Every structure is written in C-alpha cells, then in structure tokens.
Amino acid sequence: MNPISWAAIYLMIWWVTFFAILPLWNRTPVEEGTEVIKGNDPGAPITHNLWKKVRINSVVALVVWVFVIVFMYFIHIPLPTIPGA
C-alpha cells in the first residue's frame, strides 16, 4: 500500500472522528443561565472552541489510523482492489 492510500485513509478517519467530537464540550446560553440574544438560536454554543477540537481530533484520528493500519498488516485484511486502476 502506498503513502497516498495511507493519507486517504487518515483523511476519512479524521472527518468521521471530527463529526463525532464536534458536539462535545458545548455550553449553550440556557445551560449557562445567561440571556439568549434576540435572533440567536438558544441551542447555539456560546463558544465553539473549534481549534481545540481540531487538535484533539487530530490526535484521536491518528490513534485510530495507527490501529487500522496495524490491523490491516497483521490480520492481513487488504483494501479491496479497484478494477481499472
């Protein structure tokens, strides 16, 4: 398997784990007990901490990616071959 395939697998794992981590650690105005600004959604987070979540997600995705690569090599489960490639 070439490094481009490794990068593609990491990218797919990164996006899946990102959408799993994205809703964590959000505090809404209702939970904080503050007033909801007119025109804002009451379920919208006060601060999103996006860069913190991106950093955490990158580490989580790396751990999952290493597990997948090791699993593929030691259990010998190859990626399906694409006809015509």
C-alpha positions in Angstrom: 0.0 0.0 0.0 1.4 3.4 -0.9 1.5 6.6 1.2 -1.3 8.2 -0.8 -3.6 5.4 0.3 -2.4 5.9 3.9 -3.2 9.6 3.7 -6.6 9.0 2.2 -7.5 6.5 5.0 -6.3 9.1 7.6 -8.3 11.8 6.0 -11.5 9.7 6.0 -10.9 8.7 9.7 -10.2 12.4 10.5 -13.6 13.6 9.2 -15.6 10.8 10.8 -14.0 11.4 14.2 -14.3 15.2 13.7 -18.1 15.0 13.4 -18.1 12.7 16.5 -16.0 15.2 18.6 -17.6 18.4 17.3 -20.7 18.4 19.6 -18.6 17.8 22.8 -17.9 20.5 25.3 -20.5 22.9 24.1 -22.3 25.2 26.5 -25.5 26.9 25.5 -26.8 30.2 26.9 -29.6 28.2 28.5 -27.1 25.9 30.3 -25.1 28.9 31.4 -28.1 30.7 32.7 -27.5 33.8 30.5 -29.9 35.6 28.4 -30.4 34.4 24.8 -29.7 37.3 22.4 -32.7 38.0 20.1 -32.3 36.4 16.8 -29.8 33.7 18.0 -30.7 30.1 18.3 -31.0 29.1 22.0 -29.2 25.8 21.3 -26.2 27.5 19.7 -22.9 27.2 21.7 -21.5 30.3 23.4 -18.0 29.5 22.3 -17.2 26.7 19.9 -13.5 26.1 20.8 -13.0 24.8 17.2 -9.2 24.8 17.2 -9.1 22.9 20.5 -11.5 20.3 18.9 -9.3 20.1 15.7 -6.2 19.4 17.8 -7.9 16.8 19.9 -9.5 15.2 16.8 -6.1 15.0 15.0 -4.7 13.0 17.9 -7.7 10.8 18.2 -7.7 10.2 14.4 -4.0 9.4 14.5 -4.5 6.7 17.1 -7.5 5.2 15.2 -5.5 5.4 11.9 -2.5 3.5 13.5 -4.8 0.9 14.8 -6.4 0.4 11.4 -3.0 0.2 9.6 -1.7 -2.3 12.1 -4.9 -4.3 11.9 -4.6 -4.4 8.1 -1.0 -5.6 8.1 -1.1 -8.1 11.0 -4.5 -9.5 10.4 -3.9 -9.4 6.6 -7.1 -7.6 5.6 -6.2 -5.8 2.4 -8.0 -2.9 0.9 -10.3 -4.0 -2.0 -8.6 -3.6 -5.3 -10.2 -1.1 -7.7 -10.7 -2.5 -11.2 -9.0 -0.4 -13.9 -6.7 1.5 -11.5 
